[in-house]
Amino acid sequence: MAYRLCDRTAHRHAEGSPSTGGRGLATAVLNGRAIAISGGRDNGRLQAWDLVGGHPLGPPFEKHTDPVENVATAMLDGRIVAVTGDRSGVVRVWDPVEGREVREPLQVAVHYRNNLVTFTLDGRPSVITDGTNAGLVLHDLDTGEPVRQLLPDSRLGLGPQAVAVAEPAGRPVVIAGGSGACHVLDPATGDPLCDPLPVGKADPGLVTVVDAGIGPVVVATTYAKVWAWDLAAACEGREAVGPRVLPGTLTALSVDESKGVSSIVSEHADHERMAGHRLGTSYLCVTDLAEGTPVRPPVELRGEGATRLDLTRIAGEAVAVVDAAKKPRLLRVSDGTPIATAFTNAPASEGRFPR
């Protein structure tokens, strides 16, 4: 199996399933409808949107006092909640419809990093957070109490840079990228499940997992390179596929599964064309995971700068939610064409939903 991303010359959300979003953007399914939660870049204000109807779900959430670095969703007490972390290391859990907190916030680190992932462990809602002074910590999301530190021997400031969760055989497995490798851990014990998966000298900046029909496949990036492993084979000592050198810097990554085909959906900053563009130019690419070939030509996101990316489904169709500054877009994964309605980063009180 070959893995290669965009050469310019499935993710499926079940009702209440955690988002695979992350850095400032998350999507989920609420009452059968696709929703997105984003914002928080400057003043910490977040908004949940109905992506189909094109309207805010409720009032904005305004409890964060620092810019929000990470957004995820989880199931807590039978309902979907947003889980959001800001630069000061405060993680808040809130109702996306009512715009209010549902539990006391977690103070997880003095210097918070862009890592926050939610999952269920032994029937308990859980969240992993990261900070340069605390490292990677597993918390019980219901009580807010820390359960254990993961990778406690990581050097200060050089620990995990990206985190994802896989569920082979129905049990969660944590993949933490840092110190030039992806570490595969049992969150129930903190023990490594196999030797670290090496990615060279650089730390993985992005990590995600897809079930590609052969079991979980880990996809990790280091700047403009992509590495991939069949997780079961990697734990048996087989080498990764890669690296593949990409144009520009890969800044966002997700994976879609549709009609039996797994595709990597990625966003790239193009350094060759950065001059003269204050926010830069980037490209949205879709690549067949098995064949390593482009599914379609890349979509240029001119002048939109660093984006946030997640995938959802609208009317059964895979859709990339691209959140850039105040110009978010919804693009069909199949052909890159835009969907007429898109959410906005401006809170509902500051402007109407664009049509």
Secondary structure, DSSP 8 states (H G I E B T S, - for coil): --------------TT---S-BTTEEEEEETTEEEEEEE-SSS--EEEEETTTTEESSS-B---SS-EEEEEEEEETTEEEEEEEETTSEEEEEETTTTEESS--EE--SSEEEEEEEEEETTEEEEEEEETTTEEEEEETTT--EEEEESTTS-TTSS-SEEEEE-GGG--EEEEEETTEEEEE-TTT--BSSS-EE--SS--SEEEEEE-SSSEEEEEEETTEEEEEEHHHHTTT---EEEEE-SSEEEEEEEEEETTEEEEEEEEE-GGG-TT-SS-EEEEEEEETTT--BSS--EEEET--S-EEEEEEETTEEEEEEE-TT--EEEETTT--B-S----SS-GGGS----
